Amino acid sequence: MFSLEYAQFLQQRVYKEDNILYMMPGVHLPEKQQKKLLEKFEEVKNW
């Protein structure tokens, strides 16, 4: 479960363009984790 603070942190660091997940410098995750993260990010965005 993602905390709200973490979700807000993610919102500042995760960018989506043309369905490609771009991580800002300092955040390097395997593709599978990025996908999971993006799904969570989408959920958070829709609150």
N, CA, C and O of each residue as an XYZ file, in Angstrom:
188
protein
N       0.850     -1.202      0.000
C       0.000      0.000      0.000
C       0.883      1.248      0.000
O       1.807      1.373      0.803
N       0.585      2.147     -0.895
C       1.356      3.386     -0.999
C       0.802      4.424     -0.031
O      -0.410      4.628      0.037
N       1.671      5.070      0.708
C       1.224      6.159      1.572
C       0.999      7.408      0.726
O       1.532      7.524     -0.378
N       0.219      8.328      1.245
C      -0.070      9.556      0.506
C       1.194     10.369      0.279
O       1.378     10.963     -0.783
N       2.067     10.393      1.287
C       3.325     11.135      1.153
C       4.150     10.561      0.009
O       4.718     11.296     -0.799
N       4.206      9.224     -0.045
C       4.983      8.574     -1.100
C       4.352      8.839     -2.464
O       5.052      9.048     -3.455
N       3.036      8.827     -2.501
C       2.321      9.103     -3.743
C       2.635     10.514     -4.244
O       2.847     10.729     -5.437
N       2.662     11.453     -3.328
C       2.971     12.832     -3.704
C       4.411     12.944     -4.178
O       4.711     13.676     -5.122
N       5.302     12.211     -3.513
C       6.694     12.165     -3.927
C       6.790     11.618     -5.347
O       7.527     12.147     -6.180
N       6.041     10.558     -5.611
C       6.052      9.957     -6.950
C       5.538     10.939     -7.994
O       6.081     11.030     -9.095
N       4.485     11.673     -7.639
C       3.912     12.625     -8.586
C       4.942     13.643     -9.042
O       4.911     14.103    -10.183
N       5.846     13.989     -8.152
C       6.873     14.969     -8.486
C       7.979     14.349     -9.325
O       8.718     15.072     -9.993
N       8.112     13.020     -9.308
C       9.254     12.375     -9.943
C       8.899     11.575    -11.189
O       9.779     11.264    -11.991
N       7.635     11.239    -11.361
C       7.244     10.374    -12.471
C       6.589     11.194    -13.578
O       5.684     11.992    -13.334
N       7.066     10.978    -14.788
C       6.522     11.671    -15.941
C       6.120     10.656    -16.996
O       6.826      9.672    -17.216
N       4.984     10.892    -17.652
C       4.506      9.964    -18.662
C       4.339     10.709    -19.985
O       3.618     11.704    -20.059
N       5.002     10.227    -21.013
C       4.831     10.787    -22.356
C       4.681      9.644    -23.334
O       5.516      8.740    -23.376
N       3.599      9.681    -24.134
C       3.374      8.640    -25.143
C       3.472      7.245    -24.542
O       4.071      6.345    -25.130
N       2.877      7.076    -23.363
C       2.838      5.773    -22.688
C       4.205      5.230    -22.331
O       4.341      4.037    -22.060
N       5.223      6.080    -22.324
C       6.548      5.656    -21.885
C       6.807      6.309    -20.540
O       6.589      7.508    -20.364
N       7.277      5.502    -19.588
C       7.546      6.040    -18.259
C       8.966      6.568    -18.198
O       9.929      5.833    -18.415
N       9.079      7.848    -17.902
C      10.405      8.451    -17.760
C      10.655      8.730    -16.294
O       9.854      9.388    -15.629
N      11.763      8.229    -15.798
C      12.122      8.507    -14.423
C      13.133      9.643    -14.405
O      14.039      9.697    -15.237
N      12.970     10.535    -13.462
C      13.946     11.608    -13.318
C      15.257     11.020    -12.814
O      15.260      9.938    -12.228
N      16.364     11.710    -13.030
C      17.657     11.215    -12.545
C      17.577     10.864    -11.061
O      16.967     11.585    -10.272
N      18.196      9.761    -10.702
C      18.187      9.343     -9.306
C      17.229      8.200     -9.044
O      17.325      7.523     -8.020
N      16.303      7.984     -9.969
C      15.357      6.885     -9.804
C      15.545      5.898    -10.943
O      15.223      6.198    -12.092
N      16.060      4.734    -10.627
C      16.285      3.723    -11.655
C      15.620      2.427    -11.219
O      16.029      1.813    -10.233
N      14.607      2.016    -11.946
C      13.874      0.807    -11.596
C      13.773     -0.110    -12.808
O      13.732      0.354    -13.947
N      13.734     -1.412    -12.556
C      13.488     -2.355    -13.645
C      12.139     -2.067    -14.300
O      11.242     -1.501    -13.674
N      12.009     -2.457    -15.548
C      10.814     -2.131    -16.327
C       9.531     -2.622    -15.651
O       8.515     -1.927    -15.642
N       9.596     -3.825    -15.089
C       8.408     -4.402    -14.457
C       7.956     -3.541    -13.285
O       6.764     -3.302    -13.094
N       8.933     -3.078    -12.500
C       8.611     -2.218    -11.354
C       8.091     -0.867    -11.825
O       7.185     -0.300    -11.214
N       8.656     -0.355    -12.902
C       8.199      0.924    -13.449
C       6.735      0.830    -13.850
O       5.952      1.749    -13.608
N       6.374     -0.300    -14.470
C       4.999     -0.492    -14.917
C       4.052     -0.497    -13.728
O       2.998      0.139    -13.751
N       4.450     -1.233    -12.681
C       3.645     -1.309    -11.467
C       3.490      0.076    -10.855
O       2.407      0.468    -10.421
N       4.599      0.803    -10.832
C       4.643      2.136    -10.267
C       3.727      3.074    -11.047
O       3.013      3.888    -10.462
N       3.756      2.952    -12.367
C       2.926      3.804    -13.214
C       1.449      3.527    -12.960
O       0.639      4.453    -12.927
N       1.099      2.255    -12.782
C      -0.293      1.910    -12.499
C      -0.739      2.534    -11.186
O      -1.836      3.086    -11.093
N       0.120      2.444    -10.167
C      -0.189      3.052     -8.871
C      -0.312      4.568     -9.021
O      -1.208      5.190     -8.450
N       0.595      5.145     -9.793
C       0.592      6.586    -10.025
C      -0.724      7.016    -10.674
O      -1.298      8.040    -10.305
N      -1.199      6.229    -11.644
C      -2.469      6.535    -12.308
C      -3.617      6.493    -11.303
O      -4.505      7.345    -11.333
N      -3.598      5.494    -10.409
C      -4.636      5.401     -9.376
C      -4.631      6.649     -8.506
O      -5.675      7.246     -8.242
N      -3.446      7.028     -8.067
C      -3.296      8.185     -7.179
C      -3.786      9.452     -7.869
O      -4.462     10.282     -7.262
N      -3.437      9.589     -9.142
C      -3.810     10.777     -9.907
C      -5.327     10.911    -10.010
O      -5.854     12.021    -10.088
N      -6.019      9.784    -10.008
C      -7.469      9.806    -10.215
C      -8.267      9.987     -8.926
O      -9.497      9.954     -8.961
N      -7.599     10.176     -7.799
C      -8.315     10.392     -6.549
C      -9.092     11.695     -6.607
O      -9.765     12.056     -5.641
